[in-house]
């Protein structure tokens, strides 16, 4: 089969299309013929600095996949050949990722693909859906009627976070960088748009909340944005970030306001081999598939590339400011 191998850490050019052996499913695994694979910032970070398992090179990147079950292991109970599935598994340097024509994945970590969307849209969804779900619902404990600030609402995680927050019954403010992105997030349900390049987003949030601050802030940007957000959160409120706080983070305001800090890394179950948590992530995807098919949740794919052009896809993602997601296609859908 064809797969894109990461031959060494470095620039996008280290991604090379090669022939590799087709994997064989274990007793509880599915052999999936991949139709599409999502591209995420974690992919470009691992490519540039090295995977979590540098002793296991070359590696196939790509956590997100969608495809058709071709074969099942002897103990598989929930799926059969021909089923359409989507999932987030592999791609960190140990288990093979999804920049490939085939992969294997335990049936417990898989959900049935939403019937109403393309394989490209399905492949774009898993990592960002799980990240936003865990950040808002589990780390941030979002409740109906609360006010939430979502940074970079037009991005991959941000655009689904807006929708998940609205599905919970929350009021959403989000930061965006252009009029096009403002229109995009309004269509997703955002109640308040903040042009962060021209506006002090903290003051805008305080104006929106009558000086109190939001109940929950979701930081998808990191760096200085994380600690700059502290005064935009109400006293005893929550802030959740998907980036590691910088060593020079200024914690004074967070401490004074008694903020609860949440750290969200949806890769933890994969990195630590937490089977029950991986199964829970599969359940999250199954619920989201229901919402997608009910028209309550949308995934925006901005660009599609053939598998052989994975390097070009990485180059585009690293330019920043992408609306929605980028996807690799194994063949024309």
BAKOL-166017 format. One record per atom (N, C-alpha, C): residue in three letters; x, y, z. Coordinates in steps of 0.1 Angstrom, whole numbers, plus 2048, in hexadecimal, padded with zeros to 3 digits. Each point is the difference from the previous one (the first is absolute). Layout:
BEGIN
ALAXYZ ...
//
This chain:
BEGIN
UNK8097F4800 UNK7F780C800 UNK80980C800 UNK7FA80C7FC UNK80780C800 UNK7FE80780E UNK80A806805 UNK80080880C UNK80A80B800 UNK7FD80B807 UNK80980B801 UNK8097FE80C UNK80D7FE7FE UNK8097FD80B UNK80780D804 UNK80180280D UNK80980B805 UNK80D7F9803 UNK80A8037F7 UNK80D7FA800 UNK80980580B UNK7FE80D804 UNK80880680A UNK7F980D805 UNK80480580B UNK7FA80D804 UNK80580B7F7 UNK7F78097FD UNK80580B7F7 UNK7F48087FA UNK8038057F4 UNK7F78087F8 UNK7F67F77F9 UNK7F68057FA UNK7F67F77FA UNK8057F67F6 UNK80C8047FA UNK8067F77F6 UNK8047F2805 UNK8007FF80E UNK8037F2805 UNK7F57F77FF UNK7F48057FB UNK7F57F77FE UNK8007FA7F2 UNK8027F37FF UNK8027FA7F3 UNK7F67F47FE UNK7FA8007F4 UNK7F67F57FC UNK8087F47FD UNK7FE7F5807 UNK8077F37FD UNK7F67F5801 UNK8057F47FB UNK7F97F3802 UNK8047FA80D UNK7F67FC808 UNK8037F980C UNK7F67F4801 UNK8037F6809 UNK7F77F5801 UNK7F3804806 UNK7F67F97FB UNK7F2802804 UNK7FE7FA80E UNK7FB80780A UNK7FF7FA80D UNK7F57F5801 UNK8027F880B UNK7F67F5802 UNK7F980380E UNK7F37FF800 UNK7F980380D UNK8027F580A UNK80180580D UNK8007F780B UNK7F27FB803 UNK7FF7F880B UNK7F37FA803 UNK7F480A802 UNK80380B806 UNK7F680A803 UNK80180C7F6 UNK8077FF7F6 UNK80380B7F7 UNK7F87FF7F3 UNK7FF80C7FA UNK7FA8017F2 UNK80B8047F7 UNK8007FA7F4 UNK8088057F5 UNK7F880A7F8 UNK80480C800 UNK7F980B7F9 UNK8078047F4 UNK7F88007F4 UNK8058077F4 UNK7FD80E801 UNK80B808803 UNK7FE80E802 UNK7FC8087F3 UNK7F6808801 UNK7FC8097F5 UNK80680E802 UNK80180480D UNK80580E803 UNK80680080D UNK809809802 UNK80780280D UNK80180F803 UNK7FC80480C UNK80180E805 UNK80E804803 UNK80380D7FE UNK80E805804 UNK7FD80A80B UNK8097FE80B UNK7FF80980C UNK80D806803 UNK80080B808 UNK80D806804 UNK8097F6807 UNK7FB7F6807 UNK8097F6806 UNK8087F97F6 UNK7FB7FE7F4 UNK8077F97F5 UNK80D8097FC UNK7FE80D7FF UNK80B8087FB UNK80A80280C UNK7FC80080C UNK80980080B UNK8097F4801 UNK7F97F47FF UNK8087F4800 UNK8097FF7F5 UNK7FC8047F4 UNK8097FF7F4 UNK80C809802 UNK7FE80C806 UNK80B809801 UNK80A7FD80B UNK7FB7FB80B UNK8087FD80C UNK8037F2803 UNK7F87F77FA UNK8027F1802 UNK7F47FB808 UNK7FD7F37FE UNK7F47FA806 UNK8037FD80F UNK7F57FB806 UNK8027FC80E UNK8087F3802 UNK8027F97F4 UNK8087F4801 UNK80B8007F5 UNK80A808803 UNK80B8027F6 UNK8077F37FC UNK8007F6808 UNK8077F47FD UNK7F87F77F6 UNK7F38047FD UNK7F87F97F7 UNK7FE8087F3 UNK80B8027F9 UNK7FF8077F3 UNK8037F77F4 UNK7FB8037F4 UNK7F880B7FD UNK7F27FE806 UNK7F880B7FF UNK7F3800806 UNK7F58057F6 UNK7F47FB802 UNK7F48057F8 UNK7F880980A UNK7FF80D7FC UNK7F9809808 UNK7F17FF7FD UNK7F8809808 UNK7F28017FD UNK7F77F880A UNK7FA80880A UNK7F87FA80A UNK7F17FD7FB UNK7FC8097F7 UNK7F27FF7FB UNK7FE7F87F4 UNK7F67F7800 UNK7FD7F87F4 UNK7F27FD7FE UNK7FC7FE7F3 UNK7F37FB7FD UNK8017F77F4 UNK7F87F5800 UNK8017F77F6 UNK7F67F4801 UNK8037F67F9 UNK7F77F47FF UNK8067F4806 UNK7F97F9809 UNK8067F4805 UNK8017F57F5 UNK80C7FB7FF UNK8037F67F6 UNK8007F2806 UNK8057FF80C UNK8017F3807 UNK7FF80280F UNK7FC7F6808 UNK7FF80180E UNK8077F4807 UNK80680380C UNK8067F6808 UNK7F67F6805 UNK8057F4805 UNK7F77F5804 UNK7F780480B UNK803809809 UNK7F880480B UNK7F880D7FF UNK8008057F4 UNK7F980D7FE UNK7F17FD800 UNK7F8808807 UNK7F27FE801 UNK7F780B7FA UNK80580C800 UNK7F780C7FD UNK8008037F1 UNK80B7FC7F9 UNK8018047F2 UNK8027F47F7 UNK7FD8037F3 UNK8037F67F6 UNK8058067F3 UNK8057F87F7 UNK8058057F3 UNK7F58087F9 UNK80580C7FB UNK7F78097F9 UNK7FB80C809 UNK8017FF80D UNK7FC80B809 UNK80980C7FD UNK7FA80C801 UNK80780D7FE UNK80380580E UNK80C804803 UNK80480480E UNK80980C800 UNK80180680B UNK80A80B802 UNK8057FF80E UNK80C806803 UNK8077FE80C UNK80C809801 UNK80580080D UNK80D807802 UNK8097F6807 UNK80A7FB7F9 UNK8097F6806 UNK80C7FE7F7 UNK80C7FF807 UNK80C7FE7F9 UNK80680E7FC UNK80C7FF7F9 UNK80680C7FB UNK80A808809 UNK8027FA80C UNK80980680A UNK80F7FB7FF UNK8027F57F8 UNK80D7FB7FF UNK8017F1803 UNK7F57FB807 UNK8007F2804 UNK7F77F87F6 UNK7F3800803 UNK7F67FA7F7 UNK8008097F3 UNK7FF7F97F5 UNK8008077F3 UNK7F480A7FF UNK80480C7FB UNK7F680A7FE UNK7F87FE7F3 UNK7F880B7FC UNK7F67FE7F6 UNK8048077F2 UNK80C8047FF UNK8058057F3 UNK8037F37F8 UNK7F77F87FD UNK8027F37FA UNK7F37FB7F9 UNK8017F67F8 UNK7F57FA7FA UNK7F87F6809 UNK8077FB80A UNK7FA7F6809 UNK80580380E UNK7F87FD80A UNK8057FF80E UNK7F87F6808 UNK8057FD80C UNK7F87F880A UNK7FD80880C UNK7F47FE806 UNK7FC80780C UNK7F77F7808 UNK80180080D UNK7F87F8809 UNK7F18057FE UNK7F77F7800 UNK7F28037FD UNK7FA80980B UNK8067FF80C UNK7FB80880C UNK80280F7FE UNK80A8047F7 UNK80480E7FF UNK7F98067F4 UNK7F77F97F9 UNK7FB8047F3 UNK7F1804802 UNK7FC8097F7 UNK7F18037FF UNK7FC7FF7F2 UNK7F37FD7FE UNK7FB8007F2 UNK80080E7FB UNK8048017F3 UNK80180D7F9 UNK7F28067FF UNK7FF80D802 UNK7F38077FE UNK7FC7FD7F1 UNK7F47FC7FE UNK7FC7FC7F3 UNK7FE80C7F6 UNK7FE80C806 UNK7FC80B7F8 UNK80B8087FB UNK80D7FD803 UNK80B8087FC UNK80A7F77F8 UNK8098077F9 UNK80A7F97F9 UNK80B7FA809 UNK8087F77FA UNK80B7FA807 UNK80A80B804 UNK80280A7F8 UNK80980B803 UNK7FB80880C UNK7F3803801 UNK7FB80780C UNK8017F780C UNK7FD7F37FF UNK8027F780B UNK80E7FF805 UNK8098007F7 UNK80F7FF804 UNK80580C806 UNK7FA80B7FD UNK80480D806 UNK7FB80280E UNK7F77F7805 UNK7F880380C UNK8067FB80D UNK8057F3801 UNK8027FA80D UNK80880780A UNK80D8047FD UNK80880680A UNK7FA80D805 UNK7FB8097F7 UNK7FB80D804 UNK7F37FE808 UNK7F87F67FC UNK7F37FE808 UNK8037FB80E UNK8097F7801 UNK8047FA80D UNK80680B809 UNK8098087FA UNK80780B807 UNK7F680A806 UNK7F78047F7 UNK7F680A804 UNK7F77FB80A UNK7FB7F37FE UNK7F77FA80A UNK8067FF80E UNK80D7FA800 UNK8067FF80D UNK80380D807 UNK80480A7F8 UNK80480D805 UNK7F4807806 UNK7F58007F9 UNK7F4807804 UNK7F77F980A UNK7FE7F37FD UNK7F67F8808 UNK8077FA80C UNK80C7FC7FF UNK8077F880B UNK80A809808 UNK8098067F9 UNK809809808 UNK7F980C805 UNK7F88077F7 UNK7FA80D803 UNK7F27FF806 UNK7FA7F3800 UNK7F37FE807 UNK7F680A7FC UNK7FF8037F3 UNK7F780A7FA UNK7F17FC803 UNK7F880A804 UNK7F27FE804 UNK7F78097F7 UNK7F47FC7FE UNK7F78087F8 UNK7FF80E806 UNK7FF80A7F7 UNK7FE80E804 UNK80D807804 UNK80B7F9800 UNK80D806804 UNK8068077F3 UNK80980A803 UNK8078077F6 UNK80E7FB7FE UNK8047FD7F3 UNK80D7FA7FD UNK8078097F6 UNK80D801802 UNK8088077F6 UNK8097F57F9 UNK7FF7FF7F3 UNK8087F67F8 UNK8098087F7 UNK80D7FE803 UNK80A8077F7 UNK8027F97F3 UNK8028077F5 UNK8027FB7F3 UNK7F47F87FB UNK7F4805801 UNK7F47F97FD UNK7FF7FB7F2 UNK8078057F6 UNK8007FB7F3 UNK8097F57FD UNK8097FC80A UNK8097F67FE UNK7FB7F2801 UNK8087F67FF UNK7FC7F2800 UNK7F87FC80D UNK80780380C UNK7F97FD80C UNK7F580A803 UNK80380D7FE UNK7F780B803 UNK7F37FE7F9 UNK7FF7FD7F4 UNK7F48007F9 UNK7F67F5804 UNK8067F5806 UNK7F77F5805 UNK7FD80480F UNK809807807 UNK7FE80480E UNK7F4809801 UNK7FF8097F6 UNK7F4809800 UNK7F37F87FF UNK8007F67F8 UNK7F47F97FE UNK7FD7F780C UNK80A7FA806 UNK7FD7F880C UNK7FC80880B UNK80580C802 UNK7FC80980A UNK7F18047FE UNK7FC8037F4 UNK7F28047FD UNK7F77F4803 UNK8057F47FC UNK7F87F4803 UNK7FD7FE80F UNK809804808 UNK7FF80080F UNK7F780B805 UNK7FD80A7F7 UNK7F780B805 UNK80880B805 UNK80D8027FC UNK80880B805 UNK7FF80C7F6 UNK80480B805 UNK80280C7F8 UNK80F8017FC UNK8038037F4 UNK80E7FF7FB UNK80580D7FA UNK80B804805 UNK80880B7FA UNK80D7F97FB UNK8058057F4 UNK80C7FA7FA UNK80880B7FA UNK80D7FE800 UNK80A8097F9 UNK8027FB7F2 UNK80180A7F7 UNK8027FD7F2 UNK80880B7FA UNK8067FD7F4 UNK80980A7FA UNK7FC8077F4 UNK7F47FC7FA UNK7FB8077F4 UNK7F18007FF UNK7FB8087F7 UNK7F28007FE UNK7FA7F37FB UNK8077FA7F7 UNK7FC7F37FB UNK7FF7F580B UNK80A801809 UNK7FF7F680C UNK7F5804809 UNK7FD80D802 UNK7F5804808 UNK7F37FB7FB UNK7FE8007F3 UNK7F47FB7FA UNK7FF7F1801 UNK80C7FA7FF UNK8007F1801 UNK7FC7FC80E UNK80580680B UNK7FD7FC80D UNK7F2804804 UNK7FB80A7FB UNK7F2804802 UNK7F67F57FB UNK8047FB7F4 UNK7F77F57FA UNK8017F4809 UNK80A7FE808 UNK8027F4809 UNK7F880380D UNK7FC80C803 UNK7F880380C UNK80780A80A UNK80C8057FC UNK80680980A UNK7F880C802 UNK7FF80480D UNK7F780B804 UNK80880E7FF UNK80D7FF802 UNK80880C800 UNK80D7FD7F9 UNK8048097F7 UNK80D7FF7F9 UNK80980B804 UNK80C7FD802 UNK80A809805 UNK80C8007F7 UNK80280C7F9 UNK80C8017F7 UNK80C803808 UNK8087F5803 UNK80B80280A UNK80B8097FB UNK8018027F3 UNK80B8087FB UNK7FD80F802 UNK7F3803800 UNK7FD80F802 UNK7FA80380D UNK7FD7F5808 UNK7F880280D UNK8077FA80C UNK7FF80680B UNK8057FA80D UNK7F67F5803 UNK8037F37FE UNK7F67F6802 UNK7FB7FF80E UNK80980380A UNK7FC80080E UNK7F580A802 UNK80280C7FC UNK7F680B802 UNK7F37FC7F8 UNK8017FA7F5 UNK7F47FC7F8 UNK7F87F6808 UNK8077F6806 UNK7F97F6808 UNK7FA80680C UNK807809807 UNK7FA80780B UNK7F48087FD UNK8008067F4 UNK7F48087FC UNK7F57F67FD UNK8037F57FA UNK7F67F67FD UNK7F97FA80C UNK8087FF80B UNK7FB7F980C UNK7FD80A80B UNK7FE80D7FD UNK7FD80A80A UNK80B80080B UNK80C7FF7FC UNK80B801809 UNK8047F4808 UNK7F97F57FF UNK8027F5808 UNK80B7F67FA UNK8007FF7F3 UNK8097F67FA UNK7F87F37FD UNK8067F87F7 UNK7F97F47FC UNK8027F580B UNK7F67F6800 UNK8017F5809 UNK80C7F77FC UNK8027FF7F3 UNK80A7F77FB UNK8078067F4 UNK80E800800 UNK8078047F4 UNK8087F37FB UNK7FF7FF7F3 UNK8077F47F9 UNK80B8067F7 UNK80C7FD804 UNK80C8057F9 UNK8057F67F6 UNK7FF8037F3 UNK8067F77F6 UNK80C8067F9 UNK80580B806 UNK80B8077FA UNK80D7FF807 UNK80080180E UNK80C7FE808 UNK80880D800 UNK80C7FE805 UNK80980C802 UNK7FB80A809 UNK80280D7FD UNK7FB80A809 UNK7F1801800 UNK7F97FB7F6 UNK7F1801800 UNK7FB7F980C UNK8067F5805 UNK7FC7F980C UNK7FF80980C UNK80B806804 UNK7FF80880C UNK7F980E7FE UNK8008047F4 UNK7F980D7FD UNK7F07FE801 UNK7FC7F3800 UNK7F27FD801 UNK7FB80080E UNK8097FF80A UNK7FB7FF80E UNK7F780A804 UNK80280D7FD UNK7F680A805 UNK7F38007F9 UNK7FF7F87F5 UNK7F37FF7F9 UNK7F77F6806 UNK8057F880A UNK7F97F5806 UNK7FB80580D UNK7F37FD803 UNK7FA80480D UNK8087FA80C UNK7FE80680B UNK8067FB80D UNK7FA7F2802 UNK8097F6804 UNK7FC7F2801 UNK7FC7F97F3 UNK8048067F5 UNK7FD7FA7F3 UNK80A7F67FC UNK7FF7FC7F3 UNK8097F67FB UNK8078057F3 UNK80C7FB7FE UNK8078027F4 UNK8077F37FC UNK7FE7FC7F4 UNK8057F37FB UNK8098037F4 UNK80C7FB800 UNK8098027F4 UNK8047F27FA UNK8028007F3 UNK8057F47FA UNK80F8017FD UNK80680B804 UNK80F8027FF UNK8067FF80E UNK80D7FD800 UNK80780080D UNK80480E804 UNK7FC80480C UNK80380E804 UNK80F803800 UNK80380C7FB UNK80E804800 UNK80680180E UNK80D7FE801 UNK80780280D UNK7FF80E805 UNK7FE80A7F8 UNK7FF80E804 UNK7F1804802 UNK7F77F7801 UNK7F2803802 UNK7FF80880D UNK7F880B7FF UNK7FE80880C UNK7F37FC806 UNK8017F980C UNK7F47FA806 UNK7F980980A UNK80580C802 UNK7FA80880B UNK7F18027FF UNK7FB8047F4 UNK7F28037FE UNK7F87F3802 UNK8057F57FB UNK7F97F3801 UNK7FE7FD80F UNK80B802808 UNK7FF7FD80E UNK7F7809807 UNK80080D7FD UNK7F880A807 UNK7F17FD7FD UNK7FD7FB7F4 UNK7F27FE7FC UNK7FC7F1803 UNK8097F9806 UNK7FD7F2804 UNK7FB7F77F4 UNK8078027F5 UNK7FC7F97F4 UNK8047F1801 UNK7F87F77FA UNK8037F27FF UNK8067FE7F3 UNK80C7FB800 UNK8087FE7F3 UNK7FE7F27FB UNK7FC7FE7F4 UNK7FF7F37FA UNK80A7FE7F4 UNK8077F5800 UNK8097FD7F5 UNK7FA7F47F8 UNK7FE8027F3 UNK7FA7F67F7 UNK80A7FB7F6 UNK8027F3801 UNK8087F97F5 UNK7F97F37FD UNK7F98007F5 UNK7F87F47FD UNK8087F47FC UNK80D8027FE UNK8097F57FD UNK8047F880C UNK7FD80580C UNK8047F980C UNK7FD7F1800 UNK7F37FC7FD UNK7FD7F2800 UNK8087F87F6 UNK8048057F5 UNK8087F97F6 UNK80E7FF805 UNK80580B806 UNK80E800804 UNK8027F680C UNK7F67FF809 UNK8017F880C UNK7F97F37FF UNK7FB7FD7F5 UNK7F97F37FE UNK7F47FE809 UNK7F880A801 UNK7F4800809 UNK7F47FB7F8 UNK7FE7F3800 UNK7F67FA7F7 UNK7F2805803 UNK7FC80280D UNK7F3805803 UNK7FE80E7FB UNK80A808801 UNK7FF80E7FB UNK7FF8017F1 UNK8087F77F9 UNK7FF7FF7F2 UNK7F27FC7FB UNK7FA7F6808 UNK7F37FC7FD UNK7F680B802 UNK80280880A UNK7F780C803 UNK80180A7F4 UNK80C8027FB UNK8028097F4 UNK7F87FA7F4 UNK8007F37FF UNK7F87FB7F5 UNK7F1802802 UNK7FC80080D UNK7F2803803 UNK7FC80F7FD UNK80A809803 UNK7FE80E7FD UNK7FE8017F1 UNK8087F97F8 UNK7FE8017F1 UNK7F37FB7FC UNK7FB7F5806 UNK7F37FB7FD UNK7F480A802 UNK80180780C UNK7F680A803 UNK80180C7F6 UNK80C8047FC UNK80280B7F7 UNK7FB7FC7F2 UNK8027F37FC UNK7FA7FB7F4 UNK7F18027FF UNK7FA7FD80B UNK7F1802801 UNK7FC80E7FE UNK808809806 UNK7FD80F7FF UNK8038047F2 UNK80A7FB7F9 UNK8038047F3 UNK7F57FC7F6 UNK7FB7F3802 UNK7F67FB7F8 UNK7F2807802 UNK7FF80680C UNK7F4808803 UNK80180E7FC UNK80B8047FA UNK80280E7FB UNK80480980B UNK8047FC80C UNK80380880B UNK80F804801 UNK8087F97F8 UNK80F802801 UNK8067FE7F2 UNK80880A7FD UNK8078007F3 UNK80F800801 UNK8067FA7F6 UNK80F8007FF UNK8048077F4 UNK80880A801 UNK8048087F4 UNK80E7FB7FB UNK8007FC7F4 UNK80D7FC7F9 UNK80480B7F6 UNK80B806802 UNK80480B7F8 UNK8087FC7F4 UNK8087F5802 UNK8097FC7F5 UNK8017F1800 UNK8017FA7F4 UNK8037F27FE UNK80C7FE7F8 UNK8087F6804 UNK80C7FD7F8 UNK8017F17FE UNK8057FB7F4 UNK8037F27FF UNK80A7FB80A UNK8007F3803 UNK80A7FB809 UNK80E8037FD UNK8048007F3 UNK80D8037FC UNK80580E803 UNK7F6809803 UNK80480E802 UNK7FF80480F UNK8037F6809 UNK7FF80380E UNK80980B804 UNK80C8017FA UNK80A80A803 UNK7FA80E7FD UNK7F88017F5 UNK7FA80D7FC UNK7F580480A UNK7F97F5805 UNK7F580380A UNK80780580D UNK80B7FA804 UNK80780580C UNK80580F7FE UNK8058037F5 UNK80480D7FD UNK7F580A801 UNK7F47FD7FB UNK7F5808801 UNK7FB80280F UNK8007F5807 UNK7FB80180E UNK80A809808 UNK80C7FF7FD UNK80A808808 UNK80080F7FD UNK7F98047F5 UNK7FF80E7FE UNK7F680780A UNK7F87F8807 UNK7F780580A UNK7F38067F9 UNK7F7803809 UNK7F38077FC UNK7F87F87F7 UNK8017F2800 UNK7F77F87F8 UNK7F2800807 UNK7F68017F7 UNK7F27FF805 UNK7FC7F17FF UNK7FC7FA80B UNK7FC7F2800 UNK80C7F77FF UNK7FF7F67F8 UNK80A7F5800 UNK8057FD7F1 UNK80C7F9800 UNK8067FB7F4 UNK8007F1800 UNK7FE7FA7F5 UNK7FE7F17FF UNK8087FB7F4 UNK8057F3803 UNK8067F97F5 UNK7F67F57FB UNK8007FF7F2 UNK7F77F67FA UNK8097F57FA UNK7FC7F3803 UNK8087F57FA UNK7FC7FE7F1 UNK7F48047FC UNK7FB8007F3 UNK7F580A7FE UNK7FB8037F5 UNK7F58097FE UNK7F37FA806 UNK7FA808808 UNK7F37FC806 UNK7F58007F6 
//
